[in-house]
Amino acid sequence: MASSIPYLPDAEQNPFAEQNEGSDIHSRVSSHDDRHSPEGGSEEGDGHHGDSQSQLESSEAHDSHEPQEVQESHDSHDAHYTPSDENTTNDPDSGTKEHPRRGSEDDENEPLGSIRRQASEGPRTPSGKGGVKKYKLITKVTGLERQGKKDPIIRFDAYTTLPRFRTTTFRDVRRTYHEFEKFFDHLNGNNPECFVPSLPASKTSAGLGTEEDDQKVKSNLQLWLDRVTSNPILARDEEFVYFIEADFGYSPVVKRKPPATGLARKAMKQLQPPPDEVTELQEFRPLVKEVYLRGLDAQHKLEKVSKHRRSLGLATTDFGTRVSNFAAVETVPGMINMWRKLGKVLTSLGDVQAVQATAEASTLGDGLGWVTGDAYVAKEALTNRHLLMRELIKAQATTRARHQTATRVKGSSNLSPVKVDEAIGALEEATHQEEVLTNKVRRVSDNMLLEKGVLLDRFEQDIKTNINNYVLRTIHSERRALSLWESVRLDIRAADSTGGLSRLGRESTPANRRATIAQSQGARGDSWSGDRHRRATDYGSERRLSQDHDDDHEEISQEDTIVDARNAASLLAGSVF
């Protein structure tokens, strides 16, 4: 094969002119056998300067310098990391080398330190005066256009100092939600070493076309863009240029197929995971899978709760209408007014419950859905890593098998040049493929270890935010319900002269024993919340003073704490009505 004989200068163009063909074959097989043997040495003496030995040395020099050249290229890529390294040209004076485009075969061999420095320091390049200039990629969602039930059109502005872009500022970039989906699929498939944030939904449970729905969709898309642009590996993806600069009707330029899809992927998931040297990632995938399954289960249960709460709201509204009908058969004026007011309160309470059901679904339900999507993307990324490790195991087995084949060819009594070329070429191809997969697995594992903490922080932040919004909306709904119940207290007490308790067979509560009928819900919150401007040190000083009191001052009068049946009934009646 021509690939097995490296190019030599003119002075050494034909070193095999007087070499015997049989010894040439032996030397070529021995060279590759020694390179892949455990000792890694050569069995030939140092004093042998035959033509076969010169070919062995030149072949080894070619094979040993080629990874070193790639390594030097990547070292310079790490020192001057920019997303525009693909545009660097060769300069013989400066010694810089042309960097390969992202997605090329050499880019898969990128060392692990590059990814770690890129993610920790961000994109940067020398400014030319000894300083460091950090690159920026900032996006801002400015509008949302929706026509009926179709996917919305997202308008956003972009500002960047990255090279490869035509300009620094892009105004009113329009992309449909479907184009966002295609861009997300590209990022997720083209960057197997990253936990790409999942794309939020194009609509929320707040209701299609409502102001709250548009606001939530805009804020979610803004958060997604911020997370994507903050990742240095995703920000340096060349597809970002096409996504921002392309005309209406964007489609990814680079398309990469996943390692396995369909039934093959499902079948591989059922197999035992391959041996994993990275314990953190080995334990991380079950955790992410548990987050995904628990989040999915909680989302389904919350949907059922919201559905039942809506049904409860409809039933409460219907019950309020029926209660209002009692006013038609009542003869006492106070009772007529009471039935009407009570029916209106129950009807309003049904509306409050319907609003609360929508708030539950739009805050906690949609939030859990987004967290579940992030967990699913991370789980599939870790699954792709397992599939990549299986490919590496197969490549290692192939390399061992072809090495054994080359060894058998070496020990054969009748050597054929064609078979030797085939064995050497197959061994070189298998070795190169094994090196590529080894570097790729290391790069993916190293960057996943780095992004593991970022993903966990994102989970924690999203869950806290969703629970906080859910609790605030629930408190608001309960306060509205309490305010509605308090608004009907006077009407119930004014039902008759005895304070509305005669129908229950109880006497009227004395005026001095009645609870206050003032509204507990005001502009400043609950009436029982106390002084919110009070400092925590005041409570600590009061606690210390109370501990210094004598036992005589701590005694409580028995008369004030007597609770009989009548007092208990009056207290309950006053607290309820």
N, C-alpha and C positions, 0 to 999 in steps of 0.2 A: 504494500500500500504506500501511496505517496505521502500520506500523513505521518507514517512511522519514521520517515527520513527527514530530519530537519534541514533547513537551508544553511549552506556553508559558504564562506567567502571564496573568491576565485582561486586563491592559493590552495584551498582544501576542497575544491569542488568535486574531485573524483578520488577519494581516499581508498576506494575499493577496487582499483584497477587490477592489482595483482593478488587480491585476496581470494582464497579458495571459497567456493560457494558454501560448502558444508560447514566450515568454521564460522562463516558469516552468520549463518542461521543459528548455530549454537550460541554465538555471542549475543545475538539479539534476544533469543529466548532467555538466556542467562541473565541479561540485564533486567528484563521485566520481572523475571522470577525473583531476583535479588531485591528489587525495589519493593515488591509486595510480600517478601518473606518477613517473619517476625524479627529477624536480626536486622534487616534493612541494609546489610552490607554486601560486598561483592566477594566472590570466592576466587577471583583472579588476582594475580600478584601485581604489585605496584610497578614492577619493571617491565611489564608487558605493554609494548607500544605498537601493537599490530593495528591493522585497519579496523578489525572488529572492535577493539578497545576504543579507538577514536570515535567510532560511531556510537558506542555506549556512552562515552563521556559527553558527546554533543547532544545525544538524546536526553540524558539526565539533566544536562544544563538547560536544555529547552523546557523540560517539564518542571524543573525546580524554579526557574526564573519566571515562568508564567504566573503561578499563584503569587509570587512576590511582587510582580508588576501590578497585579490586581490589588494586592494589599496596599502598595504604595499609593495607588490611585484612590483607594477608599480612605487612607489616612489623610490625604489632602482634602478629601471630601468632608471628613469629620472636622478638620481644623477650620474650614471655611464653609460651614453648612449654610446653604441657602436653597430655597426651592427652585432657584434658577441655575443650579449647577449644570444642567444639561446644555446651557448656552455657552459654557466655558470653552475656549478654543485652545489649541496647542500653542505654546510659546516656548521655543527652544532656549531662550535666554533665561526665562524665569523658572523653567523646569516643570511647569504645571502640565497636567495631562488632561485629555478630553474625557469628561465623565460620561458614562453611558446614560441613556434615557431610562426613566423609571419604567420598570416592567421588563427590562432586558435580562438576559441570563446572568450577566456579571452583577447586576444589582441585587440578585438573590444572595450573593456571597458577602453582602455588606456586614462588617464586623459589628459585634454587640455593643461596643463602646459608643459607636455612632448614634445608635437609637437612644441610648441612655442620656448622652449629652444633649441630643436634640430635644428630648422631652423635658429635660430639667432646665435648660438654658433658653430654649426657644430659638426660632430662626434668627441668625445673625451673620454678619459679614464684616470684615475690616472696612472702616470708613475712609481709609487712605491717609489719615493723619494720626494714626496710633490709637484711635478710639474704636468703640464697637457700636455699630448701628443695628438696632433691632428692627426686623421687618414686622409690618403690621398688616392685618387683614380684618377689617371691621365691617360688619353689615348691620343694617337697621331696617326693620320691616315698617313700611310707611302706610300701607293700605291693604284692604282686602275687598275684592270684587266678587260678588256671587250672583249668579243668575239661576233662580229656581233651585232645583236639587242637584245641579251640576257641580263639579269640583270647582272650588274657588280659584281665582287668579290672585296670586300674591305679588305685591309690589314692594320692592326694597331698594335701598341705596347701598353702595359698597365703596369703601375707601381702602386702598392698599398702597404700600410702598414696595411690594414685591416686584422684581423684574418679571419679564415675560408678559406682563400686562401692557396694553396699548397706552393707558393713562392711569392716573392715580385715583380718579373719582368717577364713579358710574352712577348716574341718576335714573331713577324710575325704571329699574330692571323688572320686567314682568315675566313671571313663570307660573304655569299652572301647577296644581297640586300633583298631577300625574307626572310632570317633569321633575318635581321634587322627589317623587318615589323612584324614578329612574336614576336620579343622581345618588340617592341613598343606596340603591342596589349596587351601583358601581363602586361606591366607597366601601361597602361591606364586602364585596367580592374581590376588590383589587388590593385591599389592605388586610390580609389575614392575621397580622400581628396586632391589630387594634380592636378594642371593644367599641365599635361605632355606636353612638347614641341612636336609639330607635326614633323613627319619624313619628311625631304626634299625629293624631287623627285630624281629618279635615273638618270635623264637626264634633260638637259636644252634646251632652245630655241636657243642656240648658234650653235647647230648642233651636231648630234651624232657622236662621234669619233674624234671631233676636240680637239685641245689642250685647248682652252678656256672652252669647256664643261667639260673635265676631271678636270681641275683646280677648276671650280666652284663646281662640285659635291664633290670633296675632301674637299674644304673649308666649304661647307654646312654641310657635315657629321661631320667634326671636331667641328664645332660650336654646332651641336646637341648633340654630346657626352659631350662637355664641360658643356652644360646646364643641362644635365641629371645627370652627376656626381657631379655638384655643389649643387644639391638638396639633403639634408641629408636623406629624407624619401626614395627617389628613390635609393640613393646610398646604403642604408642598405637593399634593397630588396635582398633576397637570390638568386633570379634568375640571378643576376649579376655574381655570382660565376660560374654558369653553362654556362652563355653566353661567359665568357672569357676562362674558362678551358675546355669546351666541345670540342670534336673532330669535324671534318668536318661533317656537317649535324645536326646542333643544332635544337632542338625543345623544347619549354617551358615545364618544369616539372609540374608546378602548373598551372592549368587552371581554371578560374573562369568565370561563365556566367554573362552577364550584367543583370541588374534588369528586363529589358523588351526589346524585339526586335520586328521588323516587324510591323504588323498592330496594335498590342497591344500598342507598344510605340507611334506610330502615333496617336492613339486614345487618349492616356493619355495626349499627348501634347496639344490636343484641349480643354481639360478641364481647368477650372479655377485653377490657381496655389494655393497650400495649404497655409494656414496662416503662414506667416514667421515673426519671431521675429527679425531676423537679417536684418535691413533695408538696410545696405550696399550691401549685396548679393541680396536682393530683387530688388534693383535698378541696380545692376551690370549686371544681365543677359540680360535685354533689351539693354544695352549698347554694350555688347559683340555680341549680335545678330545683332545689327545695323552695327557694324564693319564687321561682316561676310557678311552681305547682300551688304553693300556698296563696300567692297573689291571685292566680286564676280562680281558685276555689272561693276566696274571699270576695272577688268581684262578682261571681255568679250568685253568691248568697246575698250580697248587697243589692243586686238587681231584683231578687225576689222580695227583699224587705221594701224596697222602693215601690215595687208593684203592689204589694199588699197595703202600703201606706196610702197610695193613690186610691185604692178601693175603699179604705177606711175613710178617706176624705169625702168620697162620693156618698158613702153611706151616712156619714155625719151630716152632710148637707141635706140629704133626703129626710133624715130624722128631724132636723131643724124645721123643715117645711111642714112636717106632720105635727110638730109641737105647736107651731103657730096656729094650726087649725083648731086647737082647743079653745082659743079665744072666742070662737063663734058660739060655743055652747055654755060659756061662763056668764054668770049674772053679776058677780061682784066686780065693780070697776077696777079695783086694785089687782084682782086676779087676771082680768082681761089684759091689762097693761103688762103684767108679769109674763103671761104666756107669749105675748108678741115679742117682748124684748128677749126672752129666753130663746125663742125660735130664731131670731136674727143672730144672736150670739152663736148658736150651734151652726148656723149656716156659714158664718164667718170663720168659725173654727174649722169647718171642713175645707175651706179655701186655704187656711194656714197649713193644714196637714198636706194638702196637695203641693203647696210651695215647698214645704219641708222635704217631701219625697223627691222633688226635682233638685233641690239643693244637695241632698245626699248623693244622688247619682252624678251630678256635675262636679262635685268637689272630691269626695272620696272614691267614687266609682271610676270616674275618668282618670284620676290620679293613679289608682291601682292598676288601671289598664296600661298606662304609660310605663310604670315601673315593671309590670309584667313583660312588656315589650322589650325593655332594656335587658331584663334577665334572659329572655329567650334569645336575643341576639348574642349575648355573651356566652350562653350555653352552646349555641351553634358554632361560635368561633372556637370554643374549646374542643368541640367535636371535630371541627376541621383540623385542629392541631393533632388530634388522635389519628385521623386519616393520613395526615402528613407523616406521622411517626410510623404508621404501617407501611407507607411507601418507602421510607428509609430502611425499614427492616428488610423489605423485599429487595431493595437495591444492594444492601449489604450481602444478602444471600446470593444475589446474582454475581456480585464481584467475587465472592469466594468460589462459586462454581466455575467462573471463567478463569480464575487463577489456577484452579485444579486442572482445567483443560490445557492451559498453557504449560503447566508442569508436565503433563502427560506428553505433550508435543515435544518438550525438551528431552524427555527420556526415551523418545522413540528412536529406533535404530535407523529407520528410513524417513528422513526429514524432507518435507515438501515445502518449498518457498511459499506457495499459495496458502497452505494451511497455517504456516507461521504468521503470515501477514494477517490472516483472518483472526487467529487467536490473539495476536497483539492488539489489533484494532478493536476487537470486542472487549478485551480487558481494559484498554484505555477509555473506551466509551463508558463502561460500567463504573470505573473508578471516578471519572469526571461526574457522572450522574450522582454517585454516592456523596462526593464532596459538595455538590450543589445542594442536595437535600439535607446534608448535615448542617451546613451553614444556615440554611433556611429555617430548620427546626430550632437551632440555637437562637437565631434572630427573633423568631416568633415567641419563643419561651421567655427570652430576656425582656422583651417589650411588654408581654402580658404580665410578667411579674411587676413591672413598673406601673402599669395601668390598673393593676388589681386594687390598690388603695384608692385610686381615683374613682373607680366604679363603686366601691363600697361607700365612699363619701357621697357619691351621687345618689345611691339608694337611700342612705340615711337622710340626706337633705330633702329629697322628694317626699319621702314618707312623712317626715315631720311637717313639711309644708302642707301636705294634703290633710293630715289629721288636724292641724291647726285651723285650716279653713273650714273643715267639716264641723269642728267643735264650735267655732264662732257662728256659723250659720244655724246650727242646732240651738244654741243659746238664744239667738235672735228670734227664732221661731217659737221657742218656749216662752220667751218674754211677751211676745205678741199674744200667745194663748192666755197667759196669766192676766194680761191687761184686759182681754175680752171678758174673762170670768169676773174680774173685779168691777167691770162696768155695769154688771147686772145685779150687784149686791143690794143697792138701794131700792131697786124695783122689787126685789124679793122681800125685803124687810117691810116695804110699804104695802104689801099685799093686803094686810088687815091691821086692825088697831093693836094687836098683840105682837106685832113685829114679824109676822109670817111664820111663827113657830106653833101656832095653835093647831094647824093641820097635822103637826107631828105629835100632838098630845103633850106639849111642853109649854111652860109659862114663858112670858117675855123676859128677856135678860135685863137686869137692872142697868140703868144708864151708866152708872159708875163702873160696871163690870164689862161693858161692851168694848170690844176691840176697836181700834181706829178704823175708819172707813175711807181714809185717804188713799189715793192711788199709790201703789208701791213702785210703779214704773214711771220714771220721769226722764227728763233730758240728760240728767247726769248719771243715769243708771238705776240700780235697785236702791230702794230706801234703806234696806238692811246692810248695804255695803259699807256704811260708815264713812268717815273722812278719809278719802283716798290720798290726800296730801300728807297724811300723817307719816312720820318717819319711823323706821324700824327700831331706832334707839329708844323712842318713847315707850314702845311695848316692853323693851327689856328693862327700862327703869321701873315701870309699873310692876313688873314681875318681881323685881328685887324688893320693892317697897311692900308688896303684899306678903312676901315671905317674912318680913320683919314685924308684922302685926302680932299682937298678943292673942292668946286663945280667947280672951274675953271679947275682942272685937270680931272674931271669926264665928262666934255663935250666931245662929240664925233663928229667928223667932219661929216657934212651932205654929203660931196662928197664921203666919203668912204662907206656910207650906202645906196647910191642910187641904187635901183634895178629896172631896166626897163626890157622889154621883151627880149632884146638881151642879157643882162648880165645874166638873169635867165636861158636862153637857153644854154649859154656857160657854166655856172656853172653846170647845169644838165648833159650836155654832158661830161664835164670833170670828174664829180663824177661817172658817169656810165661806161664810157669807159676809 
